[in-house]
Amino acid sequence: MKIYRKVSEFPELQHTILTSGTFDGVHLGHQKIIQRVVDLKKHTPNAQTVVLTYHPHPRLVLFPDQKDLKLLTTLEEKAILLEDLGIDHLCVIPFTKRFASTSSENFIKRIIQKKLQTRQFVIGYDHRFGKNREGGFDYLKENEDRFGFKVEEISRQDIEDNAISSTRIRKALFDGDIETANELLGYEFSITGKVVKGKQIGRTIGYPTANLKLTDKHKLIPKQGIYAVRIFHKYEYYGGMLSIGVRPTIGKNLKQTIEVNIFDFDKDIYDKDLTLQFVKFLREEEKYNSLDELKAQLAKDKEESLEVLKV
């Protein structure tokens, strides 16, 4: 899949089948839209599939004082998921307040019609675009001949089977309900970060951990607690257990950390990137009276993680 960070970089194509949106999470509802785009290509010789998305997320630009939005996927993660689904081109529009003031008519003519050479446009039932979200399916359908492309809407029922939504997935992750989040996503939720040095206390009790610093400050971090996870590093998978929390056994008023103990692993990975895939929430974070008590609990956590992961 080819990625374009500016519309001006997009090449001239004969026939594009387009969909557009933020697609945060690329969850099962989004996947139905993407799958329709890919299916249409099978019946259209020389067609190319295109996803048009926006970065940063529009809410971060339009409502900068709202600090509560956390994203299911970074732009990089979104790109990987879209490529795996069979998309040929990803066009990323830098979202600014100036761009937000673009009328739907101008947006369609200048970008969708002229630059992307759209011939078929697939949208979700609630997709809106243009200044004040004035454009939508009815507007597009009424002007198909004038714009020169066919438009198709994926119904609400098709998208929201089992109440699939990014909002519901975010809530599940904040609640530690990993099974529900993964079911609605259609894959295991993940975070990626760089390994940084910590206090190395885990090493002294036989459970060394890699401390992760996330690469995107807007990425959602699930509920504090202990998790069974899969770790992806240099094209290999490992099993492990993850702690998200403030380490109450170690001290008071400590900052939240993300620490993963990787099973049967002894490589030097400082400053390297790790991807953690969440499999199951094991328990709440707890305060223990001693490091020996913590060590005993970690042994139980590892046993449960191994059972969950079957590694």
Secondary structure, DSSP 8 states (H G I E B T S, - for coil): -EEESSGGG----S-EEEEES--TT--HHHHHHHHHHHHHHHTSTT-EEEEEEEES-HHHHH-TT-----BSS-HHHHHHHHHHTT-SEEEEEE--HHHHT--HHHHIIIIIIIIT-EEEEEEETT--BSGGG-B-HHHHHHTHHHHT-EEEEE-HHHH-GGG--HHHHHHHHHTT-HHHHHHHHTS--EEEEEEE----HHHHTT---EEEEES-TTB----SEEEEEEEEETTEEEEEEEEEE--TTT-SS---EEEEEETT-----TT-EEEEEEEEEEE-----SSHHHHHHHHHHHHHHHHHHHT-
